[in-house]
Each structure stands twice: as C-alpha cells, then as structure tokens.
C-alpha cells in the first residue's frame, strides 16, 4: 500500500501501511476531537485542514513520499509570500509588517531604541535610522511625536 492522503470538504482521509511511530505521532499531534480511525477500512479521518497539514507532514517524515489527492492550494507548491515592499522600509527598520498598528510601532521603537542607542553600546547610524523610521511612521499614522 502506498501512503496517501485525500482532501475532501476541508477534511482529509489518511491511509498508510501500519507504522507504529506514525500512529503514535498522529495521536500525539492531533487532538482526539479532530481525528477518527475506522478499523474496518483502516482509514484515519482528520477533520480540519490545519490538522490535515500536520498529518501530511508526519506521513512524509515516516515514509518519505505520500500521494496527495485534491490538495487545497496552500498544500501544493504555492509561491512564497511577497516580501515587504521597498516602500515599507520604515516598517522594516522596526522589524514590523506594514499592517502594524500605531501602538505596536511605538512598542517596537521603545524596544529597539534600548538596543540601538549609542549610550547603551549601539551604533549612532542605526539609532538615526530608527528615529527617522519612527518619525515617518508617526507622521503617516497621524500619531504625535
């Protein structure tokens, strides 16, 4: 039997030759409320796509190759997410995504300024860049300095 996983309606049916380590890993990694085993058909059913992904990963670890049928788009070789655009350099300087709210911008600034401040062993240029970035973001987000 070739190990395989079939995706249906947000769930997955998992079938594989008996492998004690994989059975233990499935029971450990997937809550009982999210999985079933039918001893007659010897099929595991995983109820959510999230746990189906975990089951798929465990099967690949156990067998190396797993046949996959009806995989959702995010299960296949989807392109990697886009990096932060070059226009978002201010957010990148604070190690934040462009969707970060003003409170998170301020928290990141406080944390990074403790690390980058020249009085605490940081580089002057890094602190200047951090101050420029937070100033620009405050202006864009309408936050007073």
C-alpha positions as CSV (number, residue, x, y, z in Angstrom):
1,X,0.0,0.0,0.0
2,X,1.3,3.4,-0.9
3,X,0.7,6.0,1.8
4,X,-1.8,8.6,0.6
5,X,-4.0,11.5,1.8
6,X,-7.3,12.6,0.1
7,X,-8.7,16.0,0.9
8,X,-12.5,16.4,0.9
9,X,-14.6,19.3,2.2
10,X,-11.9,20.7,4.5
11,X,-11.1,17.3,6.0
12,X,-8.7,14.6,4.9
13,X,-8.7,10.8,4.7
14,X,-5.3,9.3,5.5
15,X,-4.3,5.8,4.6
16,X,-0.9,4.1,5.1
17,X,0.7,0.8,5.9
18,X,0.9,0.2,9.7
19,X,3.7,2.3,11.2
20,X,3.7,2.4,15.0
21,X,5.7,5.6,15.1
22,X,3.4,7.4,12.8
23,X,0.3,6.2,14.7
24,X,1.8,7.5,17.9
25,X,2.8,10.8,16.3
26,X,-0.8,11.2,14.9
27,X,-2.3,10.6,18.3
28,X,0.2,13.0,20.0
29,X,0.0,15.8,17.4
30,X,-3.8,15.7,16.5
31,X,-6.4,16.0,19.3
32,X,-8.8,13.1,19.5
33,X,-11.7,15.6,18.8
34,X,-10.1,16.3,15.4
35,X,-9.4,12.7,14.3
36,X,-11.1,9.3,13.9
37,X,-9.9,5.9,12.9
38,X,-12.1,3.3,11.2
39,X,-10.6,-0.2,11.8
40,X,-12.7,-1.8,9.1
41,X,-11.5,0.4,6.3
42,X,-8.2,1.3,8.0
43,X,-8.6,5.0,7.3
44,X,-7.8,7.9,9.5
45,X,-10.1,10.9,9.1
46,X,-8.7,14.3,10.1
47,X,-11.5,16.9,10.4
48,X,-9.7,20.2,9.8
49,X,-7.3,21.4,7.1
50,X,-4.9,22.6,9.8
51,X,-4.5,19.2,11.3
52,X,-4.6,17.6,7.9
53,X,-1.4,19.5,7.1
54,X,0.2,18.2,10.3
55,X,-0.8,14.6,9.3
56,X,0.6,15.1,5.9
57,X,3.9,16.3,7.3
58,X,4.1,13.4,9.7
59,X,3.4,10.9,6.9
60,X,6.2,12.5,4.8
61,X,8.6,12.1,7.7
62,X,7.6,8.5,8.2
63,X,7.5,7.3,4.5
64,X,9.4,10.0,2.5
65,X,6.7,10.1,-0.2
66,X,3.0,10.5,0.1
67,X,0.5,10.6,-2.7
68,X,-1.8,13.5,-2.3
69,X,-5.2,13.9,-3.9
70,X,-7.4,17.0,-4.1
71,X,-4.9,19.0,-2.1
72,X,-6.0,22.6,-1.3
73,X,-4.0,25.3,-3.0
74,X,-1.9,26.0,0.1
75,X,-1.0,22.3,0.3
76,X,0.7,22.4,-3.1
77,X,3.7,24.3,-4.1
78,X,2.3,27.8,-3.7
79,X,4.6,30.7,-4.3
80,X,6.3,32.1,-1.2
81,X,4.6,35.2,0.3
82,X,5.7,38.6,-1.0
83,X,8.5,40.3,1.0
84,X,7.9,43.7,2.5
85,X,7.8,46.2,-0.4
86,X,10.7,48.6,-0.7
87,X,8.3,51.4,0.0
88,X,7.9,50.0,3.5
89,X,11.4,50.4,4.7
90,X,10.2,52.3,7.7
91,X,8.3,49.3,8.9
92,X,11.2,47.0,8.0
93,X,13.6,49.2,10.2
94,X,11.3,48.4,13.1
95,X,11.0,44.7,12.1
96,X,7.2,45.1,11.6
97,X,4.7,44.4,8.9
98,X,3.0,47.3,7.1
99,X,-0.2,46.4,8.9
100,X,1.2,47.1,12.3
101,X,-1.0,49.5,14.4
102,X,0.5,52.7,16.0
103,X,0.7,51.1,19.4
104,X,2.9,48.3,18.1
105,X,5.1,50.8,16.2
106,X,5.7,52.6,19.5
107,X,6.4,49.4,21.4
108,X,8.9,48.3,18.7
109,X,10.6,51.7,18.8
110,X,11.0,51.5,22.6
111,X,12.4,48.0,22.5
112,X,14.8,48.7,19.6
113,X,16.0,52.0,21.0
114,X,17.1,50.3,24.1
115,X,19.3,48.0,21.9
116,X,20.5,50.6,19.4
117,X,21.0,53.7,21.5
118,X,24.7,54.8,21.5
119,X,24.7,55.2,25.2
120,X,23.9,51.5,25.5
121,X,26.6,50.3,23.1
122,X,24.6,50.7,19.9
123,X,25.7,52.4,16.7
124,X,24.8,56.1,16.1
125,X,23.8,55.4,12.5
126,X,21.4,52.7,13.5
127,X,19.7,54.9,16.0
128,X,19.4,57.8,13.5
129,X,17.8,55.4,11.0
130,X,15.4,54.1,13.8
131,X,14.4,57.7,14.7
132,X,13.8,58.6,11.0
133,X,11.7,55.5,10.5
134,X,9.5,56.0,13.6
135,X,9.2,59.7,12.7
136,X,8.0,58.9,9.3
137,X,5.5,56.3,10.5
138,X,4.2,58.6,13.2
139,X,3.5,61.2,10.5
140,X,1.8,58.6,8.2
141,X,-0.3,57.1,11.0
142,X,-1.2,60.5,12.4
143,X,0.5,59.9,15.8
144,X,2.0,62.9,17.6
145,X,5.7,62.6,18.4
